[in-house]
Amino acid sequence: MLQRRFIILILAAAATALALPMMANADHRGELIFAQQGGREHDRARDAVNAGKTLPLQQILQQISGRYPGRLLDANLARNNQGRWIYRLKLLAPDNRVQNLQVDAQSGQVLKSGGRR
């Protein structure tokens, strides 16, 4: 049942990604970027990845996978109060704990981590 929901979630995300006009951009690497602060901030986040100002989500996930193994549940790329690009990630760890991370989108450094059962 969980696997079916996960597949539906992936399909919905893919359909949303296909609807984005910039997804056809040849420079875009196909990463999904989530920003909850409206269309303009979403465009800025996507442009920051395309311009090389931030690391792609896939690269961030590869960098942290050794220290924070698990399945990605949610991702958000937005600026913090200082104007720094931050990935906010929610992972499901192998022991079924939910791990919340804040990762510097330019360096890949984990800035904050916390979990719950």
N, C-alpha and C positions, 0 to 999 in steps of 0.2 A: 504494500500500500504506500509506504513512504517512497519507494523507488518510483512508483507511478506518479506521485505528486512531484517528485524531483524532475522527472522527464517532462511533465506538463509545464513546470516552471521554466525549464531550459527552452522548450519550444516557444513559450510566450516571450521570453527574453529575446530569442532569435527573431521572432516576428516583429517585435518592437525595434530591434536594431535595423532590420531591413527597411523599416519605415523612416528612419532618420535620413535626411537628404545628404549628409556628409559621408555616409557609409560608402557611397560610390567613389569617394575621393581616392585616387591611386596611392596617396601617401599614407592613408589610414591602414593600420595593421590589423584591424578587425577586433580590437579589444572592446569590451563593453564598459562604458564609464557611466556611473550613476551619480547624479547630483540632485539633491532634493530641493535646491533653492531656486528653482524656476529655469525657464528656457535659456535666458542669457548666461547664467552661471554654468549651465550644462554646456553651452557652446564654448565658453572660455575654457572649461575643463578639457573638452575634446581637442580644442586648438592647442592647449598646453602640451598634451601628449603628442599630437602631430608635429609640433615644433621642436620636440625634444626637450622641453622645459621640465617635464615630469617623466618618470619611467612608466612604461605600460603596465597595466594591472598584472598581466601574465608574468612579467619579469619580477615584480614585487612578490608575487606568490611563490615563485621559484626561490627567491632569496630567503624568504622566511620559513620555507617548508621544513628545513632541518630542525629549527627551534620550535616551530609551531605547526606540527602536522595536523591535518584535518581537511574537512570538506568546506568549501566556501558557501556560506549561506546568504550573505549580503555584502555589498560593496558600495561605497560612496566616495566620490572624489570631490572635495570642496576646499575652499580657502578657510583657514582659521582666522582668529582675530588679528593676527600679525600679518595676514596676507600670504601666508605660506600654504602651499598645496599639501593637503593631508588626505591619505586614504583611510577611511574608517571601515574596518573589515570585521565581519562576524564569521567565525569558523566553528564547525562542529568537530571537536577533538575526538580521537579514537576512543577515549573513555566516556564519550557522550556528554562531555562538558561543552558549554558554549563559551568560546573565547572571543572577547572583544579587543581589537587592536587598533591603535592609531599609528600610522606609518608615514614618515616623511616621504612624499611622492617624488622628490628629487634624488634623495640619497638611498632610500630603501630602509633607513634606520627605524626600528621600532621605538616609538616615543612613549607609548603607554600600552599596557596590557592588563587585562582583567578578565575574570571568568566567573561562571556560575554553573551550578548543577541543574 
